[in-house]
Amino acid sequence: SQYTAKELRECGVGQIWIGVESFIQEDGTTKDIYSKRTGEDVEDMFRELHRHGIQTIGSLILGFDFHNMDNLKEDIDRFVNLKSTMYQISPLTPCPGTPLFERMMEEERLLDSYNWKDFHLWKDDVFKLNNFKPGEIKEFYDYAHDQIRDKNGPPPLQIMEGVLDAYNVYKDSKDDW
């Protein structure tokens, strides 16, 4: 939030990746320390970026320790409502050298079978999630993609809506572009 959407557009920015990851930690209902976003409200930020023709890639992580069968769907629904141009939805991935990996090692939640071949977009069977059994996160993964498809439509449609929004914002501008 160091720059406004207009300033970013004037600098030639056409697309931004925003790691949303989860909305739940921000609402104060969890003790987990995961808050890399400060400043502007994320929903307002997405809306303003889109209004200025800046495409967004939003990412969401499924399976944080504070996620459960009830609140994960709410997290997904809120993410879908951002109408990100593109998206990445993935299960929690403890990467070697990170505090998450170290904590999961200490808690004996990484299975012996966990290794580098497991670093790809989909996996939920190489470590123990707090509130989910193996396979349960996949149901939420599928739900998220179904919601994105059904509510937001295909990415080309999202791109076109962003271009039209920017046209309406800038069509009468006296600035050189």
C-alpha positions in Angstrom: 0.0 0.0 0.0 3.0 2.3 -0.5 1.6 3.5 -3.8 -1.9 4.1 -5.0 -3.4 2.1 -7.9 -3.2 5.2 -10.0 0.5 5.7 -9.3 1.2 2.0 -10.0 -0.7 2.3 -13.3 1.3 5.5 -14.2 4.5 3.5 -13.6 3.3 0.9 -16.1 2.3 -1.8 -13.7 -0.1 -4.1 -15.5 -0.4 -7.0 -13.0 0.3 -7.6 -9.3 0.5 -10.8 -7.3 -1.1 -10.5 -3.9 -0.6 -13.3 -1.4 -4.0 -13.1 0.4 -3.4 -16.5 2.0 -6.2 -16.1 4.5 -8.5 -13.5 5.9 -9.0 -15.3 9.3 -5.8 -14.3 11.0 -6.6 -10.7 10.5 -9.8 -10.8 12.4 -8.1 -11.5 15.7 -9.6 -15.0 16.2 -6.4 -16.8 16.0 -3.1 -16.8 17.8 -1.1 -17.7 14.7 1.4 -15.0 13.7 0.8 -14.6 10.0 0.2 -11.1 8.9 2.3 -9.9 6.0 -0.3 -7.5 4.8 -0.7 -4.1 6.5 -2.3 -1.0 5.4 -5.2 -0.9 3.0 -8.1 -3.3 3.2 -7.4 -6.2 0.8 -10.9 -6.1 -0.7 -10.6 -2.3 -1.4 -7.1 -2.9 -2.8 -8.3 -5.5 -5.3 -11.3 -3.3 -6.3 -9.1 -0.2 -6.8 -6.4 -2.1 -8.8 -9.1 -3.6 -11.1 -10.7 -0.1 -11.5 -7.3 1.2 -12.8 -6.9 -1.8 -15.2 -4.3 -3.6 -13.1 -4.8 -7.3 -13.3 -4.4 -9.3 -10.1 -3.2 -12.8 -9.2 -4.5 -13.7 -5.8 -3.2 -16.7 -3.7 -5.0 -18.5 -1.0 -3.6 -21.2 1.3 -5.8 -24.1 2.6 -5.1 -25.8 5.9 -3.5 -23.3 8.2 -3.7 -24.5 11.8 -6.6 -22.1 12.5 -8.6 -23.5 9.5 -11.4 -25.9 10.3 -14.3 -27.5 8.5 -16.5 -24.4 9.3 -14.3 -21.4 8.7 -12.3 -22.6 5.7 -15.4 -22.3 3.4 -15.9 -18.7 4.6 -12.3 -18.0 3.9 -12.7 -19.4 0.3 -15.9 -17.5 -0.3 -14.3 -14.2 0.7 -11.4 -14.9 -1.5 -13.6 -15.7 -4.5 -15.4 -12.4 -4.0 -12.2 -10.5 -4.7 -12.6 -11.5 -8.3 -8.9 -11.9 -8.8 -8.0 -12.0 -12.5 -6.0 -15.1 -12.0 -5.5 -17.2 -8.8 -3.5 -19.8 -7.1 -5.1 -22.0 -4.4 -2.9 -24.5 -2.7 -2.6 -26.5 0.5 -0.3 -25.3 3.3 3.3 -26.3 2.4 6.0 -26.4 5.0 9.2 -25.6 3.2 12.6 -26.5 4.7 14.3 -23.6 6.3 11.1 -21.8 7.3 9.6 -21.4 10.8 6.6 -23.4 9.7 8.7 -26.4 8.7 10.7 -26.2 11.9 7.6 -26.1 14.0 6.0 -29.0 12.2 9.2 -31.0 12.7 9.1 -30.3 16.4 5.5 -31.2 16.6 6.2 -34.4 14.6 3.7 -33.5 12.0 5.9 -34.2 9.0 5.7 -37.8 7.8 8.8 -39.8 7.0 7.8 -39.8 3.4 8.0 -36.0 3.0 10.8 -34.8 0.7 11.6 -32.5 -2.2 9.4 -34.4 -4.7 6.4 -33.2 -2.6 7.0 -29.5 -3.5 4.3 -29.0 -6.1 0.9 -27.4 -6.0 -1.1 -30.3 -4.7 -0.4 -32.4 -1.7 -2.1 -33.1 1.6 -0.7 -36.5 2.5 2.9 -35.9 3.6 2.2 -34.0 6.8 -0.5 -33.8 9.4 -2.9 -30.9 9.3 -4.5 -29.9 12.7 -8.1 -30.1 11.8 -8.3 -32.2 8.6 -7.7 -35.8 7.7 -5.8 -36.7 4.4 -8.1 -36.0 1.5 -10.4 -33.5 3.3 -8.6 -30.4 2.1 -9.0 -31.6 -1.5 -12.8 -31.1 -1.1 -12.2 -27.5 -0.2 -9.8 -27.1 -3.1 -12.4 -28.4 -5.5 -15.1 -26.2 -3.9 -12.9 -23.1 -4.4 -12.3 -23.8 -8.0 -16.0 -24.5 -8.6 -16.9 -21.2 -6.9 -14.4 -19.2 -9.0 -15.7 -20.8 -12.2 -19.4 -20.4 -11.3 -19.3 -16.9 -9.8 -16.4 -15.1 -11.6 -16.2 -16.9 -15.0 -13.1 -17.6 -17.0 -9.9 -15.4 -16.6 -10.3 -13.8 -20.1 -13.6 -12.4 -18.9 -11.9 -11.0 -15.8 -9.2 -9.5 -18.0 -11.8 -7.8 -20.3 -13.8 -6.4 -17.3 -10.5 -4.9 -16.0 -9.7 -3.3 -19.4 -13.2 -1.9 -19.6 -13.0 -0.5 -16.1 -9.7 1.2 -16.8 -11.1 2.6 -20.1 -14.0 4.2 -18.2 -11.6 5.6 -15.6 -9.1 7.0 -18.1 -11.1 7.8 -21.3 -11.4 11.5 -20.5 -7.9 11.8 -18.9 -5.7 14.7 -20.1 -2.6 12.7 -19.1 -0.2 11.3 -21.7 -0.2 7.5 -21.7 
